[in-house]
Amino acid sequence: MKKLLLAVMFSFIAYQGFAQLAPTFQFGVKGGVNFAKFKTEGMFDSENQGGYYGGLWARVGGAGLHLQPEVYLTGKNSSFITLSGQENNVKFTSLDVPVLVGTKFGAAGIGLRLNTGPVFTFVLDETQKFLPAASDAFKGNFKDTFIAWQFGLGIDIGKLSIDGRYESGLSEINSAAGYPTTKLNLYTLGVGFRIF
């Protein structure tokens, strides 16, 4: 009986080790909310405002590491506020392409993931709305593409996943005269479903 028990335990440990080494492929959908804020210096302040995202993800991995490319349609909202209270609300609709590297801990369909990597943003549409007392003098001249870096933590429970991430802007995104260096930072919270 002891030999049988030892054989079963050894088989389980060997299977877990092989599962970590064997390459896998997963594919799914995900959607959620984001909170965006311009990172500026000097004469402007900025406020976190809510947005959305939704799209597809894939995960290819082996040996405890995985590559996770994603593509999302994203709505991001934030604002510039001058010291005198003039406000420019900015809305972006963009195609975001994170390319993340990560690792996963856990077994039996439950796992904790850590991810990090670049995010490439392609702006599809942009609108600016000037609140009372503001004028076109505060109109931004935003670039069509920019890059950020994401750091994330995720939990998988069966086919369901929950992700929280922070995205730090790397690119200067506004070349309008009178604006200081401007980057865009985000917090995101999403729920995903693995199709296969």
Secondary structure, 3 states (H helix, E strand, C coil): CHHHHHHHHHHHHHHHHHHHHCCEEEEEEEEEEEEEEEECCCCEEEEEEEEEEEEEEEEEEECCEEEEEEEEEEEEEEEEEECCCCEEEEEEEEEEEEEEEEEEEEECCEEEEEEEEEEEEEEEEEEEEECCCCCHHHCCCECCEEEEEEEEEEEEECCEEEEEEEEEECCCCECCCCCCCCEEEEEEEEEEEECC
